[in-house]
Amino acid sequence: MCGRFVQERSNAELAELFDAESLVDDPGGHYNLAPTDPAAVVVQRGSRRGLTAYGWGLVPHWAERFSVGARSINARSETIATSPTFRESFARRRCLVPADGFYEWRREEGRRQPFLIRRRDRLPLAFAGLWAGWSDPESGEVRRTFSIVTTGANTLIATLHDRMPVVLDSDAWERWLDPKLSDPAELLGLLAAAPDEGLEVFTVAPLVNSVRNNGPALIEPQPEPLTVQVSAELV
């Protein structure tokens, strides 16, 4: 699963890396994004690719209450083609969710120890995402939200959790974003677990356990010997 993630880079840099037009006023630099927070996503509309901000937690257009999004932050790859909540978005409204890393936890010695997972080359991850628009019946405002697609964990992440976000290679971005591509088999074929060797995992401070905390200190590796000990278990 994915319940917390990082968008450390500025939105201007993310737009450049994803070859998108920046449509976000927020400068970026978020180290502890949590469910219902707005986050940067990459969407394609016609020939225009844009980096914009949607709320985390997909609310389908037919939902009676916006609050249902808090239960839809992740979409299981195994069921998105048939799930009433996600199937329409899977067919027509897909997005990329840039992430400089994501967090998972493991209980150690009676406490929840957070870990950060990121690319070894420090480039951003591109999570497969789905988005939807929901019209507020009172104000008429259209509120757009997204969900992160998950799959079974690779060997590295399985020591922490049995699921992980789907990370798309750059050569799959165009196909995933293309709203004209609707072949379920081709789309589902993109949703595999990322290889172990491209990722690294290390312990971080418990600061991330509180959604109120933000800043670079949240992603700093813990000092030796804890990092060495945990890394040996995860390799």
Steps between C-alpha positions, in 0.01 A plus 500: 500500500599864511382715789761775507739631235749775413502769230827663597568668167346827395199473273693691235767228499240222496328662201830506313587139584157379386492722191186671628365851529495615862146594605568502876525814712653313793883498472533141627745365754276258694658226711197345670200492266206324662154388386265788401797736447532668159795364304653552157388262225568482127193478274454491123213674323525472125852606402545703819687345794476695823624483857211593726386445861222257593386374840630160609208259533289435191136607512299360206254736335201302631604510868249658737769641730845636432628337819503155335833596345680437829433127444616501137862615516622174340356295213591132476634417154330161512150652518513848344347380171186379679476706821200741494718767662793478259397334172388818322816685599710202396340506156525875436663704775850387590783710640856483625582585861860624534665396825851547635429212735233334711481374856422165655509387862606191693446433869834464675548464876148620571509809277414583139823559313460698174699424186548702184504331159643691203690449175871434536575758228285756690277573200129522582279195498195514274207325670214382282196700603130543424299821530138610507291816522219546752248784487406651837117500505490817710760723334524337158879497535675211327755341732759271345661216690737210435595155622833316483495157335663223705619148428664215688831601657836407355748308716653818644173659611345171615704518821290807590164450326336259258406777255672795335416779253528417130806685368490563125813522286529812286432300183154414639396853595352595165292183475371526856399865454341457156121532553442334161670180615229288657617140445486352853754229420762748377444732795505222758822373346672818619412444865785281623711542813816705454827300501682487834833621364377848405379585851656559840346482847624658821371598840395859572409686815157452662425864412309373197255319728318831553337655193566843652874463442663606174850584377825338384569346843225245432695331219845500659638146552543403862862482617698180537471230617120484448516567127764230442310242700169564323660520155658157551156354563344662197757424231 
